[in-house]
């Protein structure tokens, strides 16, 4: 007699495509729309970015990416207001991230 192991507990795992589709549906349901910022909010974000750049202070960034709000901590290395870009070095892995200013939702000094 041979033991079946985990096969016994996976009766519906014969359709892996089903799990892929279900995961996509769940991810689409949890998506949120990108907020539209006012001119005042954008000015405050720009001011905070420049202050963090000149004083080399840690910031909390909240940005929008693929239907989700993501918050990270780190340091601002470069801000290009005219080009709409900035360079952010995250605190965990110390990786340089080039982001668009239009993706930002909130910036706070730590």
Biopython code that builds the backbone (N, CA, C, O; Angstrom):
import numpy as np
from Bio.PDB.StructureBuilder import StructureBuilder

atoms = [
    (1, "UNK", "N", (0.847, -1.183, 0.000)),
    (1, "UNK", "CA", (0.000, 0.000, 0.000)),
    (1, "UNK", "C", (0.890, 1.244, 0.000)),
    (1, "UNK", "O", (1.850, 1.327, 0.766)),
    (2, "UNK", "N", (0.563, 2.215, -0.870)),
    (2, "UNK", "CA", (1.355, 3.437, -1.005)),
    (2, "UNK", "C", (0.575, 4.623, -0.447)),
    (2, "UNK", "O", (-0.622, 4.769, -0.692)),
    (3, "UNK", "N", (1.285, 5.477, 0.317)),
    (3, "UNK", "CA", (0.670, 6.662, 0.902)),
    (3, "UNK", "C", (0.524, 7.738, -0.168)),
    (3, "UNK", "O", (1.461, 7.983, -0.928)),
    (4, "UNK", "N", (-0.636, 8.381, -0.235)),
    (4, "UNK", "CA", (-0.894, 9.374, -1.264)),
    (4, "UNK", "C", (-0.287, 10.739, -0.942)),
    (4, "UNK", "O", (-0.110, 11.540, -1.860)),
    (5, "UNK", "N", (0.037, 11.038, 0.300)),
    (5, "UNK", "CA", (0.652, 12.317, 0.673)),
    (5, "UNK", "C", (-0.301, 13.478, 0.462)),
    (5, "UNK", "O", (-1.480, 13.395, 0.805)),
    (6, "UNK", "N", (0.209, 14.550, -0.100)),
    (6, "UNK", "CA", (-0.575, 15.774, -0.290)),
    (6, "UNK", "C", (-1.588, 15.664, -1.417)),
    (6, "UNK", "O", (-2.468, 16.519, -1.521)),
    (7, "UNK", "N", (-1.502, 14.679, -2.240)),
    (7, "UNK", "CA", (-2.471, 14.509, -3.319)),
    (7, "UNK", "C", (-3.879, 14.400, -2.762)),
    (7, "UNK", "O", (-4.848, 14.842, -3.379)),
    (8, "UNK", "N", (-3.970, 13.814, -1.605)),
    (8, "UNK", "CA", (-5.267, 13.609, -0.966)),
    (8, "UNK", "C", (-5.954, 14.941, -0.674)),
    (8, "UNK", "O", (-7.180, 15.025, -0.743)),
    (9, "UNK", "N", (-5.187, 15.983, -0.349)),
    (9, "UNK", "CA", (-5.759, 17.248, 0.080)),
    (9, "UNK", "C", (-5.819, 18.289, -1.040)),
    (9, "UNK", "O", (-6.147, 19.445, -0.773)),
    (10, "UNK", "N", (-5.515, 17.918, -2.270)),
    (10, "UNK", "CA", (-5.531, 18.861, -3.383)),
    (10, "UNK", "C", (-6.456, 18.393, -4.508)),
    (10, "UNK", "O", (-6.011, 18.247, -5.646)),
    (11, "UNK", "N", (-7.708, 18.160, -4.213)),
    (11, "UNK", "CA", (-8.577, 17.637, -5.260)),
    (11, "UNK", "C", (-8.876, 18.634, -6.377)),
    (11, "UNK", "O", (-9.151, 18.222, -7.504)),
    (12, "UNK", "N", (-8.827, 19.966, -6.083)),
    (12, "UNK", "CA", (-9.175, 20.947, -7.095)),
    (12, "UNK", "C", (-7.954, 21.598, -7.730)),
    (12, "UNK", "O", (-8.096, 22.533, -8.518)),
    (13, "UNK", "N", (-6.775, 21.127, -7.406)),
    (13, "UNK", "CA", (-5.556, 21.720, -7.957)),
    (13, "UNK", "C", (-5.235, 21.196, -9.349)),
    (13, "UNK", "O", (-4.138, 21.423, -9.858)),
    (14, "UNK", "N", (-6.154, 20.518, -9.951)),
    (14, "UNK", "CA", (-5.912, 19.998, -11.294)),
    (14, "UNK", "C", (-6.085, 21.079, -12.356)),
    (14, "UNK", "O", (-5.706, 20.879, -13.510)),
    (15, "UNK", "N", (-6.658, 22.226, -11.975)),
    (15, "UNK", "CA", (-6.872, 23.326, -12.918)),
    (15, "UNK", "C", (-6.091, 24.565, -12.465)),
    (15, "UNK", "O", (-6.684, 25.470, -11.879)),
    (16, "UNK", "N", (-4.780, 24.632, -12.719)),
    (16, "UNK", "CA", (-4.004, 25.784, -12.259)),
    (16, "UNK", "C", (-4.422, 27.095, -12.928)),
    (16, "UNK", "O", (-4.230, 28.167, -12.354)),
    (17, "UNK", "N", (-4.994, 27.021, -14.135)),
    (17, "UNK", "CA", (-5.468, 28.224, -14.805)),
    (17, "UNK", "C", (-6.575, 28.890, -13.993)),
    (17, "UNK", "O", (-6.705, 30.114, -13.986)),
    (18, "UNK", "N", (-7.361, 28.076, -13.318)),
    (18, "UNK", "CA", (-8.444, 28.599, -12.499)),
    (18, "UNK", "C", (-7.889, 29.474, -11.378)),
    (18, "UNK", "O", (-8.457, 30.526, -11.086)),
    (19, "UNK", "N", (-6.803, 29.065, -10.753)),
    (19, "UNK", "CA", (-6.218, 29.835, -9.662)),
    (19, "UNK", "C", (-5.616, 31.140, -10.169)),
    (19, "UNK", "O", (-5.671, 32.158, -9.479)),
    (20, "UNK", "N", (-5.049, 31.118, -11.352)),
    (20, "UNK", "CA", (-4.488, 32.334, -11.938)),
    (20, "UNK", "C", (-5.596, 33.338, -12.204)),
    (20, "UNK", "O", (-5.458, 34.516, -11.874)),
    (21, "UNK", "N", (-6.684, 32.891, -12.792)),
    (21, "UNK", "CA", (-7.811, 33.774, -13.084)),
    (21, "UNK", "C", (-8.445, 34.318, -11.807)),
    (21, "UNK", "O", (-8.777, 35.501, -11.738)),
    (22, "UNK", "N", (-8.614, 33.470, -10.802)),
    (22, "UNK", "CA", (-9.191, 33.926, -9.534)),
    (22, "UNK", "C", (-8.307, 34.969, -8.866)),
    (22, "UNK", "O", (-8.818, 35.937, -8.303)),
    (23, "UNK", "N", (-7.010, 34.792, -8.918)),
    (23, "UNK", "CA", (-6.085, 35.761, -8.328)),
    (23, "UNK", "C", (-6.190, 37.104, -9.045)),
    (23, "UNK", "O", (-6.172, 38.151, -8.397)),
    (24, "UNK", "N", (-6.299, 37.089, -10.370)),
    (24, "UNK", "CA", (-6.450, 38.325, -11.138)),
    (24, "UNK", "C", (-7.753, 39.035, -10.799)),
    (24, "UNK", "O", (-7.776, 40.261, -10.688)),
    (25, "UNK", "N", (-8.828, 38.289, -10.633)),
    (25, "UNK", "CA", (-10.119, 38.884, -10.286)),
    (25, "UNK", "C", (-10.055, 39.531, -8.907)),
    (25, "UNK", "O", (-10.564, 40.636, -8.720)),
    (26, "UNK", "N", (-9.439, 38.862, -7.946)),
    (26, "UNK", "CA", (-9.314, 39.405, -6.594)),
    (26, "UNK", "C", (-8.451, 40.666, -6.612)),
    (26, "UNK", "O", (-8.771, 41.640, -5.931)),
    (27, "UNK", "N", (-7.368, 40.659, -7.378)),
    (27, "UNK", "CA", (-6.512, 41.844, -7.468)),
    (27, "UNK", "C", (-7.242, 43.020, -8.104)),
    (27, "UNK", "O", (-7.057, 44.158, -7.674)),
    (28, "UNK", "N", (-8.065, 42.770, -9.117)),
    (28, "UNK", "CA", (-8.824, 43.840, -9.756)),
    (28, "UNK", "C", (-9.869, 44.427, -8.816)),
    (28, "UNK", "O", (-10.152, 45.623, -8.878)),
    (29, "UNK", "N", (-10.439, 43.609, -7.953)),
    (29, "UNK", "CA", (-11.431, 44.101, -7.005)),
    (29, "UNK", "C", (-10.814, 44.988, -5.936)),
    (29, "UNK", "O", (-11.487, 45.870, -5.401)),
    (30, "UNK", "N", (-9.539, 44.767, -5.618)),
    (30, "UNK", "CA", (-8.897, 45.560, -4.575)),
    (30, "UNK", "C", (-8.223, 46.822, -5.119)),
    (30, "UNK", "O", (-7.636, 47.579, -4.346)),
    (31, "UNK", "N", (-8.294, 47.064, -6.428)),
    (31, "UNK", "CA", (-7.694, 48.263, -7.008)),
    (31, "UNK", "C", (-8.467, 49.503, -6.601)),
    (31, "UNK", "O", (-9.687, 49.472, -6.440)),
    (32, "UNK", "N", (-7.719, 50.616, -6.434)),
    (32, "UNK", "CA", (-8.330, 51.909, -6.142)),
    (32, "UNK", "C", (-7.932, 52.890, -7.236)),
    (32, "UNK", "O", (-6.920, 52.706, -7.912)),
    (33, "UNK", "N", (-8.725, 53.916, -7.399)),
    (33, "UNK", "CA", (-8.450, 54.917, -8.427)),
    (33, "UNK", "C", (-7.386, 55.894, -7.931)),
    (33, "UNK", "O", (-7.267, 56.147, -6.732)),
    (34, "UNK", "N", (-6.621, 56.434, -8.867)),
    (34, "UNK", "CA", (-5.600, 57.406, -8.502)),
    (34, "UNK", "C", (-6.282, 58.723, -8.133)),
    (34, "UNK", "O", (-7.103, 59.231, -8.897)),
    (35, "UNK", "N", (-5.944, 59.282, -6.959)),
    (35, "UNK", "CA", (-6.591, 60.530, -6.559)),
    (35, "UNK", "C", (-6.083, 61.709, -7.386)),
    (35, "UNK", "O", (-4.953, 61.709, -7.874)),
    (36, "UNK", "N", (-6.936, 62.698, -7.528)),
    (36, "UNK", "CA", (-6.565, 63.913, -8.239)),
    (36, "UNK", "C", (-6.212, 64.955, -7.185)),
    (36, "UNK", "O", (-7.050, 65.319, -6.359)),
    (37, "UNK", "N", (-4.964, 65.435, -7.215)),
    (37, "UNK", "CA", (-4.490, 66.388, -6.226)),
    (37, "UNK", "C", (-4.788, 67.821, -6.664)),
    (37, "UNK", "O", (-4.789, 68.131, -7.856)),
    (38, "UNK", "N", (-5.039, 68.684, -5.689)),
    (38, "UNK", "CA", (-5.258, 70.097, -5.976)),
    (38, "UNK", "C", (-3.901, 70.777, -6.173)),
    (38, "UNK", "O", (-2.857, 70.199, -5.870)),
    (39, "UNK", "N", (-3.931, 71.995, -6.677)),
    (39, "UNK", "CA", (-2.701, 72.762, -6.876)),
    (39, "UNK", "C", (-1.991, 72.981, -5.539)),
    (39, "UNK", "O", (-0.764, 72.921, -5.465)),
    (40, "UNK", "N", (-2.763, 73.234, -4.495)),
    (40, "UNK", "CA", (-2.187, 73.463, -3.167)),
    (40, "UNK", "C", (-1.471, 72.212, -2.648)),
    (40, "UNK", "O", (-0.387, 72.314, -2.075)),
    (41, "UNK", "N", (-2.063, 71.051, -2.845)),
    (41, "UNK", "CA", (-1.438, 69.803, -2.412)),
    (41, "UNK", "C", (-0.152, 69.537, -3.193)),
    (41, "UNK", "O", (0.840, 69.083, -2.622)),
    (42, "UNK", "N", (-0.166, 69.820, -4.504)),
    (42, "UNK", "CA", (1.028, 69.609, -5.321)),
    (42, "UNK", "C", (2.146, 70.562, -4.909)),
    (42, "UNK", "O", (3.314, 70.174, -4.895)),
    (43, "UNK", "N", (1.803, 71.796, -4.577)),
    (43, "UNK", "CA", (2.808, 72.754, -4.112)),
    (43, "UNK", "C", (3.408, 72.303, -2.787)),
    (43, "UNK", "O", (4.617, 72.414, -2.585)),
    (44, "UNK", "N", (2.576, 71.795, -1.886)),
    (44, "UNK", "CA", (3.063, 71.318, -0.587)),
    (44, "UNK", "C", (3.997, 70.119, -0.770)),
    (44, "UNK", "O", (5.019, 70.022, -0.090)),
    (45, "UNK", "N", (3.658, 69.222, -1.669)),
    (45, "UNK", "CA", (4.520, 68.064, -1.958)),
    (45, "UNK", "C", (5.860, 68.535, -2.515)),
    (45, "UNK", "O", (6.913, 68.055, -2.096)),
    (46, "UNK", "N", (5.819, 69.474, -3.460)),
    (46, "UNK", "CA", (7.048, 69.992, -4.055)),
    (46, "UNK", "C", (7.918, 70.683, -3.003)),
    (46, "UNK", "O", (9.134, 70.491, -2.986)),
    (47, "UNK", "N", (7.311, 71.479, -2.131)),
    (47, "UNK", "CA", (8.044, 72.160, -1.075)),
    (47, "UNK", "C", (8.690, 71.158, -0.123)),
    (47, "UNK", "O", (9.847, 71.327, 0.263)),
    (48, "UNK", "N", (7.952, 70.116, 0.257)),
    (48, "UNK", "CA", (8.480, 69.091, 1.167)),
    (48, "UNK", "C", (9.622, 68.322, 0.514)),
    (48, "UNK", "O", (10.612, 68.006, 1.175)),
    (49, "UNK", "N", (9.496, 68.018, -0.774)),
    (49, "UNK", "CA", (10.574, 67.322, -1.490)),
    (49, "UNK", "C", (11.849, 68.152, -1.510)),
    (49, "UNK", "O", (12.934, 67.632, -1.251)),
    (50, "UNK", "N", (11.724, 69.424, -1.812)),
    (50, "UNK", "CA", (12.906, 70.288, -1.882)),
    (50, "UNK", "C", (13.522, 70.473, -0.499)),
    (50, "UNK", "O", (14.745, 70.491, -0.363)),
    (51, "UNK", "N", (12.685, 70.609, 0.523)),
    (51, "UNK", "CA", (13.201, 70.723, 1.887)),
    (51, "UNK", "C", (13.950, 69.461, 2.302)),
    (51, "UNK", "O", (15.019, 69.544, 2.907)),
    (52, "UNK", "N", (13.396, 68.295, 1.981)),
    (52, "UNK", "CA", (14.054, 67.031, 2.309)),
    (52, "UNK", "C", (15.356, 66.869, 1.534)),
    (52, "UNK", "O", (16.315, 66.293, 2.047)),
    (53, "UNK", "N", (15.396, 67.369, 0.309)),
    (53, "UNK", "CA", (16.603, 67.284, -0.507)),
    (53, "UNK", "C", (17.732, 68.127, 0.093)),
    (53, "UNK", "O", (18.868, 67.665, 0.208)),
    (54, "UNK", "N", (17.410, 69.365, 0.474)),
    (54, "UNK", "CA", (18.436, 70.267, 0.992)),
    (54, "UNK", "C", (18.883, 69.931, 2.406)),
    (54, "UNK", "O", (20.041, 70.156, 2.756)),
    (55, "UNK", "N", (17.985, 69.397, 3.223)),
    (55, "UNK", "CA", (18.345, 69.080, 4.607)),
    (55, "UNK", "C", (18.748, 67.618, 4.790)),
    (55, "UNK", "O", (19.165, 67.218, 5.876)),
    (56, "UNK", "N", (18.622, 66.813, 3.714)),
    (56, "UNK", "CA", (18.957, 65.384, 3.742)),
    (56, "UNK", "C", (18.204, 64.643, 4.850)),
    (56, "UNK", "O", (18.779, 63.825, 5.568)),
    (57, "UNK", "N", (16.918, 64.940, 4.975)),
    (57, "UNK", "CA", (16.066, 64.284, 5.969)),
    (57, "UNK", "C", (15.339, 63.110, 5.328)),
    (57, "UNK", "O", (15.084, 63.081, 4.124)),
    (58, "UNK", "N", (15.017, 62.149, 6.180)),
    (58, "UNK", "CA", (14.247, 60.984, 5.733)),
    (58, "UNK", "C", (12.797, 61.403, 5.512)),
    (58, "UNK", "O", (12.262, 62.226, 6.255)),
    (59, "UNK", "N", (12.164, 60.834, 4.488)),
    (59, "UNK", "CA", (10.771, 61.147, 4.178)),
    (59, "UNK", "C", (9.945, 59.863, 4.079)),
    (59, "UNK", "O", (10.465, 58.776, 3.828)),
    (60, "UNK", "N", (8.652, 60.033, 4.285)),
    (60, "UNK", "CA", (7.675, 58.980, 4.020)),
    (60, "UNK", "C", (6.975, 59.355, 2.718)),
    (60, "UNK", "O", (6.306, 60.385, 2.640)),
    (61, "UNK", "N", (7.130, 58.523, 1.707)),
    (61, "UNK", "CA", (6.497, 58.753, 0.410)),
    (61, "UNK", "C", (5.307, 57.833, 0.244)),
    (61, "UNK", "O", (5.401, 56.632, 0.498)),
    (62, "UNK", "N", (4.202, 58.386, -0.176)),
    (62, "UNK", "CA", (3.052, 57.572, -0.552)),
    (62, "UNK", "C", (2.789, 57.851, -2.024)),
    (62, "UNK", "O", (2.582, 58.998, -2.422)),
    (63, "UNK", "N", (2.799, 56.797, -2.823)),
    (63, "UNK", "CA", (2.596, 56.961, -4.254)),
    (63, "UNK", "C", (1.640, 55.903, -4.773)),
    (63, "UNK", "O", (1.357, 54.902, -4.114)),
    (64, "UNK", "N", (1.151, 56.162, -5.984)),
    (64, "UNK", "CA", (0.173, 55.292, -6.637)),
    (64, "UNK", "C", (0.872, 54.458, -7.689)),
    (64, "UNK", "O", (1.583, 54.989, -8.542)),
    (65, "UNK", "N", (0.671, 53.139, -7.628)),
    (65, "UNK", "CA", (1.263, 52.261, -8.635)),
    (65, "UNK", "C", (0.345, 51.074, -8.865)),
    (65, "UNK", "O", (0.042, 50.333, -7.931)),
    (66, "UNK", "N", (-0.089, 50.891, -10.074)),
    (66, "UNK", "CA", (-0.901, 49.760, -10.510)),
    (66, "UNK", "C", (-2.113, 49.509, -9.609)),
    (66, "UNK", "O", (-2.370, 48.376, -9.201)),
    (67, "UNK", "N", (-2.850, 50.574, -9.306)),
    (67, "UNK", "CA", (-4.083, 50.434, -8.547)),
    (67, "UNK", "C", (-3.913, 50.328, -7.053)),
    (67, "UNK", "O", (-4.873, 49.993, -6.360)),
    (68, "UNK", "N", (-2.747, 50.596, -6.527)),
    (68, "UNK", "CA", (-2.512, 50.493, -5.086)),
    (68, "UNK", "C", (-1.749, 51.704, -4.582)),
    (68, "UNK", "O", (-1.000, 52.333, -5.330)),
    (69, "UNK", "N", (-1.945, 52.031, -3.303)),
    (69, "UNK", "CA", (-1.155, 53.053, -2.636)),
    (69, "UNK", "C", (0.001, 52.363, -1.938)),
    (69, "UNK", "O", (-0.204, 51.418, -1.177)),
    (70, "UNK", "N", (1.215, 52.829, -2.191)),
    (70, "UNK", "CA", (2.408, 52.236, -1.607)),
    (70, "UNK", "C", (3.126, 53.313, -0.800)),
    (70, "UNK", "O", (3.311, 54.432, -1.280)),
    (71, "UNK", "N", (3.529, 52.979, 0.423)),
    (71, "UNK", "CA", (4.262, 53.907, 1.279)),
    (71, "UNK", "C", (5.643, 53.346, 1.551)),
    (71, "UNK", "O", (5.789, 52.189, 1.945)),
    (72, "UNK", "N", (6.662, 54.179, 1.339)),
    (72, "UNK", "CA", (8.045, 53.795, 1.573)),
    (72, "UNK", "C", (8.756, 54.922, 2.311)),
    (72, "UNK", "O", (8.319, 56.072, 2.287)),
    (73, "UNK", "N", (9.862, 54.573, 2.969)),
    (73, "UNK", "CA", (10.690, 55.581, 3.617)),
    (73, "UNK", "C", (12.053, 55.617, 2.943)),
    (73, "UNK", "O", (12.530, 54.609, 2.423)),
    (74, "UNK", "N", (12.670, 56.790, 2.959)),
    (74, "UNK", "CA", (13.985, 56.918, 2.360)),
    (74, "UNK", "C", (14.402, 58.362, 2.236)),
    (74, "UNK", "O", (13.922, 59.229, 2.966)),
    (75, "UNK", "N", (15.310, 58.613, 1.296)),
    (75, "UNK", "CA", (15.877, 59.944, 1.117)),
    (75, "UNK", "C", (15.700, 60.402, -0.323)),
    (75, "UNK", "O", (15.733, 59.597, -1.254)),
    (76, "UNK", "N", (15.511, 61.703, -0.491)),
    (76, "UNK", "CA", (15.389, 62.298, -1.817)),
    (76, "UNK", "C", (16.788, 62.665, -2.292)),
    (76, "UNK", "O", (17.538, 63.317, -1.565)),
    (77, "UNK", "N", (17.145, 62.254, -3.502)),
    (77, "UNK", "CA", (18.475, 62.552, -4.029)),
    (77, "UNK", "C", (18.439, 63.670, -5.072)),
    (77, "UNK", "O", (19.380, 64.458, -5.170)),
    (78, "UNK", "N", (17.349, 63.742, -5.856)),
    (78, "UNK", "CA", (17.280, 64.700, -6.945)),
    (78, "UNK", "C", (15.818, 65.017, -7.239)),
    (78, "UNK", "O", (14.971, 64.124, -7.221)),
    (79, "UNK", "N", (15.517, 66.295, -7.511)),
    (79, "UNK", "CA", (14.164, 66.711, -7.880)),
    (79, "UNK", "C", (14.248, 67.559, -9.137)),
    (79, "UNK", "O", (14.998, 68.534, -9.181)),
    (80, "UNK", "N", (13.479, 67.192, -10.164)),
    (80, "UNK", "CA", (13.376, 67.951, -11.404)),
    (80, "UNK", "C", (11.916, 68.355, -11.573)),
    (80, "UNK", "O", (11.115, 67.609, -12.136)),
    (81, "UNK", "N", (11.580, 69.549, -11.078)),
    (81, "UNK", "CA", (10.182, 69.999, -11.120)),
    (81, "UNK", "C", (9.694, 70.220, -12.541)),
    (81, "UNK", "O", (8.541, 69.921, -12.850)),
    (82, "UNK", "N", (10.542, 70.732, -13.399)),
    (82, "UNK", "CA", (10.134, 70.991, -14.782)),
    (82, "UNK", "C", (9.926, 69.697, -15.558)),
    (82, "UNK", "O", (8.987, 69.586, -16.346)),
    (83, "UNK", "N", (10.794, 68.724, -15.336)),
    (83, "UNK", "CA", (10.670, 67.436, -16.019)),
    (83, "UNK", "C", (9.663, 66.513, -15.361)),
    (83, "UNK", "O", (9.250, 65.516, -15.954)),
    (84, "UNK", "N", (9.260, 66.840, -14.127)),
    (84, "UNK", "CA", (8.275, 66.021, -13.421)),
    (84, "UNK", "C", (8.832, 64.727, -12.868)),
    (84, "UNK", "O", (8.097, 63.753, -12.703)),
    (85, "UNK", "N", (10.145, 64.708, -12.577)),
    (85, "UNK", "CA", (10.782, 63.496, -12.065)),
    (85, "UNK", "C", (11.515, 63.783, -10.763)),
    (85, "UNK", "O", (11.871, 64.925, -10.475)),
    (86, "UNK", "N", (11.736, 62.730, -9.978)),
    (86, "UNK", "CA", (12.609, 62.827, -8.816)),
    (86, "UNK", "C", (13.252, 61.468, -8.584)),
    (86, "UNK", "O", (12.748, 60.439, -9.035)),
    (87, "UNK", "N", (14.384, 61.484, -7.866)),
    (87, "UNK", "CA", (15.103, 60.257, -7.560)),
    (87, "UNK", "C", (15.011, 60.036, -6.060)),
    (87, "UNK", "O", (15.306, 60.930, -5.267)),
    (88, "UNK", "N", (14.599, 58.837, -5.685)),
    (88, "UNK", "CA", (14.346, 58.467, -4.305)),
    (88, "UNK", "C", (15.186, 57.244, -3.964)),
    (88, "UNK", "O", (15.181, 56.266, -4.712)),
    (89, "UNK", "N", (15.908, 57.284, -2.844)),
    (89, "UNK", "CA", (16.696, 56.140, -2.380)),
    (89, "UNK", "C", (15.949, 55.529, -1.207)),
    (89, "UNK", "O", (15.816, 56.159, -0.158)),
    (90, "UNK", "N", (15.459, 54.299, -1.378)),
    (90, "UNK", "CA", (14.670, 53.697, -0.307)),
    (90, "UNK", "C", (15.555, 53.296, 0.865)),
    (90, "UNK", "O", (16.746, 53.023, 0.712)),
    (91, "UNK", "N", (14.937, 53.269, 2.031)),
    (91, "UNK", "CA", (15.642, 53.063, 3.291)),
    (91, "UNK", "C", (16.012, 51.601, 3.514)),
    (91, "UNK", "O", (16.998, 51.322, 4.195)),
    (92, "UNK", "N", (15.257, 50.672, 2.964)),
    (92, "UNK", "CA", (15.450, 49.254, 3.243)),
    (92, "UNK", "C", (16.593, 48.667, 2.412)),
    (92, "UNK", "O", (17.550, 48.125, 2.965)),
    (93, "UNK", "N", (16.492, 48.774, 1.094)),
    (93, "UNK", "CA", (17.470, 48.147, 0.212)),
    (93, "UNK", "C", (18.486, 49.135, -0.356)),
    (93, "UNK", "O", (19.425, 48.734, -1.043)),
    (94, "UNK", "N", (18.302, 50.419, -0.072)),
    (94, "UNK", "CA", (19.158, 51.492, -0.572)),
    (94, "UNK", "C", (19.255, 51.479, -2.102)),
    (94, "UNK", "O", (20.328, 51.658, -2.677)),
    (95, "UNK", "N", (18.118, 51.265, -2.732)),
    (95, "UNK", "CA", (18.044, 51.267, -4.197)),
    (95, "UNK", "C", (17.565, 52.629, -4.679)),
    (95, "UNK", "O", (16.738, 53.269, -4.028)),
    (96, "UNK", "N", (18.086, 53.072, -5.822)),
    (96, "UNK", "CA", (17.634, 54.322, -6.420)),
    (96, "UNK", "C", (16.383, 54.051, -7.239)),
    (96, "UNK", "O", (16.356, 53.149, -8.077)),
    (97, "UNK", "N", (15.358, 54.836, -6.987)),
    (97, "UNK", "CA", (14.106, 54.722, -7.726)),
    (97, "UNK", "C", (13.833, 56.049, -8.417)),
    (97, "UNK", "O", (13.782, 57.093, -7.767)),
    (98, "UNK", "N", (13.661, 56.010, -9.719)),
    (98, "UNK", "CA", (13.296, 57.201, -10.475)),
    (98, "UNK", "C", (11.780, 57.186, -10.624)),
    (98, "UNK", "O", (11.210, 56.249, -11.183)),
    (99, "UNK", "N", (11.133, 58.236, -10.117)),
    (99, "UNK", "CA", (9.666, 58.274, -10.132)),
    (99, "UNK", "C", (9.174, 59.581, -10.747)),
    (99, "UNK", "O", (9.906, 60.566, -10.843)),
    (100, "UNK", "N", (7.928, 59.553, -11.152)),
    (100, "UNK", "CA", (7.279, 60.754, -11.662)),
    (100, "UNK", "C", (6.580, 61.467, -10.512)),
    (100, "UNK", "O", (6.036, 60.836, -9.605)),
    (101, "UNK", "N", (6.606, 62.782, -10.569)),
    (101, "UNK", "CA", (5.924, 63.570, -9.540)),
    (101, "UNK", "C", (4.411, 63.347, -9.595)),
    (101, "UNK", "O", (3.726, 63.497, -8.583)),
    (102, "UNK", "N", (3.893, 62.994, -10.757)),
    (102, "UNK", "CA", (2.444, 62.778, -10.899)),
    (102, "UNK", "C", (1.976, 61.530, -10.155)),
    (102, "UNK", "O", (0.783, 61.396, -9.884)),
    (103, "UNK", "N", (2.886, 60.611, -9.819)),
    (103, "UNK", "CA", (2.512, 59.399, -9.087)),
    (103, "UNK", "C", (2.414, 59.637, -7.584)),
    (103, "UNK", "O", (1.818, 58.834, -6.866)),
    (104, "UNK", "N", (2.995, 60.736, -7.105)),
    (104, "UNK", "CA", (3.007, 61.008, -5.668)),
    (104, "UNK", "C", (1.628, 61.389, -5.163)),
    (104, "UNK", "O", (0.877, 62.105, -5.825)),
    (105, "UNK", "N", (1.314, 60.894, -3.972)),
    (105, "UNK", "CA", (0.068, 61.238, -3.306)),
    (105, "UNK", "C", (0.364, 62.083, -2.073)),
    (105, "UNK", "O", (-0.337, 63.056, -1.798)),
    (106, "UNK", "N", (1.415, 61.705, -1.325)),
    (106, "UNK", "CA", (1.738, 62.425, -0.108)),
    (106, "UNK", "C", (3.225, 62.250, 0.207)),
    (106, "UNK", "O", (3.805, 61.195, -0.050)),
    (107, "UNK", "N", (3.831, 63.299, 0.768)),
    (107, "UNK", "CA", (5.227, 63.261, 1.215)),
    (107, "UNK", "C", (5.264, 63.912, 2.583)),
    (107, "UNK", "O", (4.768, 65.023, 2.765)),
    (108, "UNK", "N", (5.860, 63.209, 3.554)),
    (108, "UNK", "CA", (5.995, 63.741, 4.912)),
    (108, "UNK", "C", (7.418, 63.531, 5.394)),
    (108, "UNK", "O", (8.046, 62.509, 5.119)),
    (109, "UNK", "N", (7.916, 64.532, 6.125)),
    (109, "UNK", "CA", (9.240, 64.396, 6.720)),
    (109, "UNK", "C", (9.169, 63.457, 7.916)),
    (109, "UNK", "O", (8.202, 63.472, 8.677)),
    (110, "UNK", "N", (10.188, 62.655, 8.067)),
    (110, "UNK", "CA", (10.216, 61.705, 9.190)),
    (110, "UNK", "C", (10.745, 62.360, 10.443)),
    (110, "UNK", "O", (10.839, 61.713, 11.486)),
]
sb = StructureBuilder()
sb.init_structure("model")
sb.init_model(0)
sb.init_chain("A")
sb.init_seg("    ")
for serial, (resi, resn, name, xyz) in enumerate(atoms, 1):
    if name == "N":
        sb.init_residue(resn, " ", resi, " ")
    sb.init_atom(name, np.array(xyz, "f"), 0.0, 1.0, " ", f" {name:<3s}", serial, name[0])
structure = sb.get_structure()
